[in-house]
Amino acid sequence: MKTLGIFLPRAVAALLVAACAAATADAQGLRLPRPSQKASVMQTIGVTDVTITYSRPGVKGRTIWGDPPAGAAAGTATLDDARARPKEAAIVPYGRVWRTGANEATTFQVTDDVLVNGQPLKAGTYSLHTIPGRDEWTIIFNSDPGQWGSFAYDEKKDVLRVKARPQTSADAQEWLAFQIDPVTDTSARVNLRWEKLTVPFTVEVKDMAALTLAKARATLASAKPDDWQSPLQAANYMLQNKLDLAQAMAWAEQSIKARENFNNLNLKARILAAQGKTAEAVAAGEKALQVGRAANANAQALAAFEKTLAEWKSKQ
């Protein structure tokens, strides 16, 4: 017996899907197993978090990619309603908007402004849709993250569209997956994998140093008066990465003001040395050793700093 969905107009079928979604949302606290289970992947790029939340449909012996079924209405509207899909039709037809998963719309969240395939995307949470093609895909970031699938998708709410080229793999991926690899200091590649296809796109943080500095300034401006560790870590980061040494010194002083100890005093001395102020570095280093010995600081750390101090003295 044929299912009712086959005879329903697509608009009515979509309304039924939306109604089911609303009922699911109303059943708060109730959890039941789903055929396509929920998953998420998160990757930090420097100080920026990228999180993709989605559901994982399985291949289950079905045809995944292919042309739209004969008689399908023209346009790019989604054909993702299983009840209206002919039995032998591809699960994901080319040229049609796809939720890129199952159940609720897949979401893409980024905590800072980034570049996606070189195009700017503001910090925020988006629904992620795609329009698959044989040789080229469109990746869509839409400003409505709370929709069910792509049934209520509105192109006018698109924030960004980028192109990506699908890659064929010899290894089959039964359950749809988003994987983030490889990762560099400033970028990461997102890979959508399903069946024997991989669709990659790149997420990049344009100016990592400037972003890190801005976030550190915001955090340390509201640091508690007795928090000596946060400004110490920020100052050390600036020194190690050869960034703004004046700012590094300001944070070292903030740490010392919170609680003077061997760690922040020797950091101050090292910043002075990096600024070429050798005499001042030696004086600050002597004080650091004095405080460190009195507090029984780590013997290896004291010995290592003594050698550094001796090198400074030899340059005077």
WOKA-V66438 format. One line per field, one symbol per residue. psi: psi as a letter, one per 40 degrees, with the letter a starting at -180 (. if undefined). burial: 1 if it has 16 or more other ideal C-beta (glycine too) atoms within 10 Angstrom, else 0. Layout:
psi->???
burial->???
This chain:
psi->hiidddeiidddddddddddddddddghehhiiidhiiiihhhhgbehhhhhhiigiidfeihdiaiiiheiiiaeiifehddehideiidgiieihiefbibiihihhheihihhfeihhiiahiihiigiidehihhhhiegeeihaedehhdeehdihiiihihhidhihdhhihihhihadeiihhhhhibfihhiihhhhdgddddddddddddedeiidegeddddddddddddefahddddddddddddddhhidddddddddddddeegdddddddddddddddddefihdddddddddddddddee.
burial->0000100101001101100010000000000000000000001011010111111111100001100100010000111110011000111111111111111111111111011110001000011111110000111111001011111110000101110101000000100111010000011111111111111111111001001110110001001000110111011111100000101111110111010111111111111110000100110110111011000010000100100010010000
